[in-house]
Structures are given as structure tokens and as C-alpha cells.
Amino acid sequence: MFLLLGEKVKTKSQQIGTHRCAVCKSDQVFTEQAESLWFTLFGLSVLPLEDRAHYWRCENCLTAYKPRELDLPSSVPILKDVIVYLLLGYDQQEQRALADEICTKLTGFDFPESEVQALSQEIASGRLNVAELVRRHASSLNAIGKQQVVEGAFLTTYACCDIEYEDRLRINQIGSALDVGLEFVTYAIDEARKQQNYGTRRLPDIRAEV
């Protein structure tokens, strides 16, 4: 007997009332978004395999938040981790103003120097595995948030060096941790370039291993 096996992603969306959006700075209608991967038999969903996404979304600006954590979009902490991680890799951890510039331009939320310094120390000590953190929290991001993180990785790299193969590979690896493909990464980079790289300033080309 021939069995047609496969997988598919199922999405659920439901309104959860009005909440204050940190981006809109006003009360907006929110929905709860959930995505799960299912095993299929002859095209029919049979067994849930894993949860792929779970977040609350402002229906006005489409910003994603961790459920019940509406002070800050879920992309912002991940973006900050990625920016500092890459600056450390290029031995540019003292470029705190650059970290704030990239974060603010992409999200509208600042990145205080004290926070950059504390995060730099935590990552440098090995207490924080950035790749694993990105992978673990990717489910709280929607496509907009994931694009912000990839653009942030690109802009940080662009500021530190002329991007070559190994530099692009690091950006791709961040995309992989976010569970997006190379086409998505390329799209995000192209969008940043269309914005003239958001006016991000270049630093001296000092290369180091991440």
C-alpha cells in the first residue's frame, strides 16, 4: 500500500482584546498567533510534531511580543545580543554608540551604553551562548522581527569590515538560528541596502574571529 506522508505548518490566530503597544504608544487590538508543525498522512493533519511560533501581535503595526510582555517587542533583546556578539568578534566592543545607532534605527528603541557594556562582559565570559539564545527565542518573533535581527547582523558586519565569504556566513548562521532560509537573509540584506544601510557609519576594517 502506498502511503503519502508529509509535514505542514498550521497557524492559529485569535483576538485577545486591546493592549498598549510600545511601538504605537497607544492602545491597540492584539491577536495571539501560534504556529505548529504537524505530521500529515494523505494530506490530513494527524500528529503535532513541534510548536514553531507563539507570540502576541499588534494589529496596527504588526509588531510581535512575547505573550504578556508588552514593554518591549520580542525582537529587541535578540537584536541587541546579536549586535554585541558581532562587535566582540570584530574586537569593536567599545563601539557602544554604534550599537545604539543600529538598534535605534531598526527598532526605535535605544541601547544604553551601560547595557552594551554589561552585555559585552556577559557574552565575553561565555555565560551567554548567543546562537543558542537566538534559536531558543526565535519562536517569539514574526517575519518582521526576524528581518530586523538579520538586518542588524548585516549592518553591524558592514560597519566593521568589507563583507567577505566568512562574514556573510556568520550572517547566514544567525538566519539559520532564526529558522529562516538563505532567500530570507538575502531579502533582508537587500532591504537594508535599499535604505542606504540606514546611514550606518563605517569603522576601520579590523578583522577578528567571531
C-alpha positions as CSV (number, residue, x, y, z in Angstrom):
1,M,0.0,0.0,0.0
2,F,1.3,3.4,-0.9
3,L,1.4,6.0,1.9
4,L,1.6,9.7,1.3
5,L,3.5,11.1,4.3
6,G,4.5,14.7,4.9
7,E,4.5,17.7,7.2
8,K,2.7,21.1,7.2
9,V,2.5,24.1,9.4
10,K,-0.8,25.1,10.9
11,T,-1.5,28.6,12.0
12,K,-4.0,29.8,14.6
13,S,-4.9,33.4,15.3
14,Q,-7.4,34.8,17.8
15,Q,-8.1,38.3,19.1
16,I,-7.1,38.8,22.7
17,G,-8.5,42.3,23.3
18,T,-6.9,45.7,23.5
19,H,-3.5,46.3,24.9
20,R,-0.9,49.1,24.9
21,C,1.6,48.7,22.1
22,A,5.1,50.0,22.9
23,V,5.7,50.9,19.3
24,C,2.4,52.6,18.6
25,K,2.4,54.1,22.1
26,S,-1.3,53.7,22.3
27,D,-4.0,51.0,23.0
28,Q,-4.4,48.7,20.0
29,V,-6.2,45.5,19.2
30,F,-3.9,42.4,19.7
31,T,-4.1,38.9,18.4
32,E,-2.4,35.8,19.7
33,Q,-0.5,34.0,16.9
34,A,0.5,30.3,17.1
35,E,2.2,28.1,14.5
36,S,2.8,24.3,14.9
37,L,4.3,21.7,12.6
38,W,2.1,18.6,12.0
39,F,2.8,15.2,10.6
40,T,0.4,14.5,7.7
41,L,-1.0,11.3,6.2
42,F,-2.6,11.6,2.8
43,G,-2.6,15.4,3.3
44,L,-4.5,15.2,6.6
45,S,-3.0,16.5,9.8
46,V,-2.5,13.5,12.1
47,L,0.0,14.3,14.8
48,P,1.6,17.6,16.1
49,L,5.4,17.5,15.9
50,E,6.5,20.8,17.4
51,D,5.5,24.3,18.2
52,R,7.1,26.7,15.7
53,A,5.9,30.1,16.9
54,H,3.9,31.7,19.7
55,Y,3.6,35.5,20.1
56,W,1.2,38.3,20.6
57,R,0.8,40.8,17.7
58,C,-0.3,44.4,17.5
59,E,-2.7,44.5,14.6
60,N,-1.9,48.2,13.9
61,C,1.9,48.0,13.4
62,L,2.2,44.1,13.3
63,T,4.9,44.1,15.9
64,A,5.4,40.8,17.8
65,Y,5.7,40.5,21.5
66,K,6.3,37.6,23.9
67,P,2.9,36.8,25.4
68,R,2.1,39.2,28.3
69,E,5.4,41.0,27.9
70,L,4.4,44.2,26.1
71,D,7.1,46.6,27.4
72,L,9.4,45.7,24.5
73,P,9.0,44.0,21.2
74,S,10.4,40.5,21.3
75,S,12.9,41.3,18.5
76,V,14.7,44.0,20.5
77,P,16.6,41.8,23.1
78,I,17.7,39.4,20.4
79,L,18.9,42.1,18.1
80,K,20.9,43.6,21.0
81,D,22.5,40.2,21.7
82,V,23.4,39.8,18.0
83,I,24.9,43.3,17.6
84,V,27.1,42.9,20.7
85,Y,28.1,39.4,19.7
86,L,29.4,40.6,16.3
87,L,31.1,43.7,17.7
88,L,33.0,41.4,20.1
89,G,34.0,39.2,17.2
90,Y,35.5,42.1,15.4
91,D,37.1,43.5,18.5
92,Q,34.9,46.5,18.4
93,Q,33.1,46.1,21.7
94,E,33.9,49.7,22.7
95,Q,31.8,50.9,19.8
96,R,28.8,51.4,22.1
97,A,27.5,54.4,20.2
98,L,27.4,52.3,17.0
99,A,25.4,49.5,18.9
100,D,22.9,52.1,20.0
101,E,22.7,53.7,16.5
102,I,21.9,50.3,14.8
103,C,19.3,49.3,17.4
104,T,17.6,52.6,17.4
105,K,17.4,52.9,13.6
106,L,15.9,49.4,13.2
107,T,13.5,49.3,16.1
108,G,13.1,52.8,17.6
109,F,14.4,51.6,20.9
110,D,17.7,52.8,22.3
111,F,20.6,50.7,23.5
112,P,22.2,52.5,26.5
113,E,26.0,52.3,26.9
114,S,25.7,50.7,30.3
115,E,23.6,47.9,28.8
116,V,26.0,47.4,25.9
117,Q,28.9,47.1,28.4
118,A,27.1,44.7,30.6
119,L,26.1,42.5,27.7
120,S,29.6,42.6,26.3
121,Q,31.0,41.3,29.5
122,E,28.4,38.5,29.7
123,I,29.0,37.3,26.2
124,A,32.8,37.6,26.5
125,S,32.7,35.5,29.7
126,G,31.0,32.6,27.9
127,R,27.9,32.7,30.2
128,L,25.7,33.6,27.3
129,N,25.6,31.5,24.1
130,V,24.1,33.9,21.6
131,A,23.4,31.4,18.8
132,E,21.5,29.1,21.2
133,L,19.7,32.1,22.7
134,V,18.6,33.3,19.2
135,R,17.4,29.7,18.4
136,R,15.5,29.4,21.7
137,H,13.7,32.7,21.4
138,A,13.0,32.7,17.6
139,S,9.5,31.4,18.2
140,S,8.5,34.7,19.7
141,L,9.4,36.6,16.5
142,N,7.3,37.1,13.4
143,A,8.8,37.8,10.0
144,I,9.2,41.5,10.7
145,G,11.2,40.8,13.9
146,K,13.4,38.2,12.2
147,Q,14.1,40.7,9.4
148,Q,15.2,43.3,12.0
149,V,17.6,40.8,13.5
150,V,19.1,39.9,10.2
151,E,19.4,43.5,9.1
152,G,21.1,44.3,12.4
153,A,23.6,41.5,11.8
154,F,24.3,42.8,8.4
155,L,24.7,46.4,9.5
156,T,27.0,45.5,12.3
157,T,29.1,43.5,10.0
158,Y,29.1,46.2,7.3
159,A,30.2,48.7,9.9
160,C,33.2,46.6,10.9
161,C,34.6,45.3,7.6
162,D,34.2,44.8,3.9
163,I,31.9,41.8,3.9
164,E,33.6,38.7,2.5
165,Y,32.6,35.0,2.5
166,E,33.2,34.2,6.1
167,D,31.4,37.4,7.2
168,R,28.3,36.6,5.1
169,L,28.5,33.0,6.5
170,R,28.1,34.4,10.1
171,I,25.0,36.4,9.0
172,N,23.6,33.3,7.3
173,Q,24.2,31.3,10.6
174,I,22.2,33.9,12.5
175,G,19.4,33.5,9.9
176,S,19.6,29.7,10.4
177,A,19.2,30.1,14.2
178,L,16.1,32.2,13.4
179,D,14.8,29.4,11.3
180,V,14.8,31.3,8.1
181,G,16.4,30.4,4.8
182,L,19.0,32.0,2.6
183,E,16.4,33.7,0.5
184,F,15.0,35.5,3.5
185,V,18.5,36.5,4.6
186,T,19.3,37.9,1.1
187,Y,16.0,39.7,1.1
188,A,16.7,41.4,4.5
189,I,20.1,42.5,3.4
190,D,18.8,43.9,0.1
191,E,16.1,45.8,2.1
192,A,18.9,47.3,4.3
193,R,20.8,48.3,1.2
194,K,17.7,49.9,-0.3
195,Q,17.6,52.1,2.8
196,Q,21.3,53.1,2.1
197,N,22.2,50.9,5.0
198,Y,20.2,53.3,7.2
199,G,23.2,55.7,7.1
200,T,25.3,53.3,9.3
201,R,28.8,54.6,9.6
202,R,31.9,52.5,8.8
203,L,34.6,51.7,11.2
204,P,38.3,50.9,10.4
205,D,38.5,47.4,8.9
206,I,39.8,45.5,11.9
207,R,39.1,41.8,11.3
208,A,39.0,39.1,14.0
209,E,37.3,35.8,14.6
210,V,33.8,35.6,16.0
